[in-house]
Amino acid sequence: MGNSATEETQQTEGSVIICGAGIAGLTLAWWMDRIGWDVLVLEIASGLRDEGYMIDFLSSGYDVAERMDLIHRLEEVQQPVSEVVNVNENGERVSEMDYELFRQLQNERLLALMRGDLERELHAALSDDVEIRYGLTVDEVQQDEQAVDVTLSDGTRESVELLVGADGIHSRVRELVFGDESQYLRYLNYHTGAFIFEDESIRRKLDGQFQNLTVPNRTIGCYPLQDGTLATFFVHRTPNAERPPSPCQTLKQRYGDLDWIVPELLEHCTDVDSIYYDQVAQIELPRWSKGRVTLVGDACQAVSLLAGQGASLAMGGAYVLAQKLRDDGPIEERLNRYESHMKPEIQEKQAAGRRAAKWLFPPSQWHITVRDTALKVARYPGGSHLLKPVLKMGTESVVNGI
């Protein structure tokens, strides 16, 4: 097993700029600081983000968090999910997925977390030696065999041994060093939106349950959070990859004809920074590194919500990168070892996600009926094997053996 949180920090090995203070960037900052690097993190946002959607935290992410001694803290902020209930437009139960079965298949190593809570815990775990500058990104990159010279968006310049783009699926570092995102982005023909809000009437209707409504090519979910608020998400199929100028207007146009609690949900949608909205896509690059510049997380390995585990894989990738940088040899060789370890697993998970699309977001009433029937049968003794291909899809940890 690699470093644990109790091992001593080594002497300074070099300096690194990590562009992006999301899950990948914060995890990498923790480990790079731990193994002896001087760490500067840049984040374009004005502070930590609070993207309002839940993630299944398992496998690679759980393993890395365990090595960081964070599991206890994450258990304290996990959301209480026992099942996911599928309803019709009248709010009547039609099927359910047993989340406890999912947890058992992961040997109890599964947490339901809000993405923002995970980011806050990772941030809180950083030492004072890690510097974070908010409201900044990278504007220019030049490198030679010895260093990377980086011009920041405020005009300041930094020279470091390594630059890491951990700045998400629309990575600025990737654009500057590897080229326009259109070369690498595989659009999967879905858009998704999510936000957090307060509504006591809806909370009573949910009665503590995570509920989903699915109609062909559209899925809406809503669930209560521990702090008394509610979270909702929307996923719909569209051939248009472009992000709309007004996400809320788009959601109201796409979902305004539906019943259940959808009209009330849409009333809470306003175009403010707290709304998450983006295309559903994957990133496929021929190479993840160029000289002394590399990528981590969604910037190079986005698997999309179809595959899930994006946050867990981001932590796994950050851990693997840090551990490979401890190896001997030129930095380019160490970065190649990181990519060689990660890439086959990422490609497998991306393919699995694409195969699962019709199960997760059914395109027809027939697909919805098949899904609901399988979920009903799975409730009976011996029936759970029907769900194992989905629930166990690509859940092997990328940090095994590291």
Secondary structure, DSSP 4 states (H G I P E B T S, - for coil): ----TTSPPPSP-EEEEEE--SHHHHHHHHHHHHTTEEEEEEESSSS------EEEEEHHHHHHHHHTT-HHHHHHH----SEEEEE-TT--EEEEEEHHHHHHHTTT-EEEEEHHHHHHHHHHHS-TTSEEEET--EEEEEE-SS-EEEEETTS-EEEESEEEE-S-TT-HHHHHHH--GGGTEEEEEEEEEEEEE--HHHHHHHTT-EEEEEETTEEEEEEE-TTS-EEEEEEEE-S--SPPS-HHHHHHHHHTT--TTHHHHHHT---STT-EEEEEEEE--S-SEETTEEE-THHHH---TTT--HHHHHHHHHHHHHHHTTSSS-HHHHHHHHHHHHHHHHHHHHHHHHHTHHHHS-SSHHHHHHHHHHHHHTTSTTGGGGTHHHHTTT---TTTT-
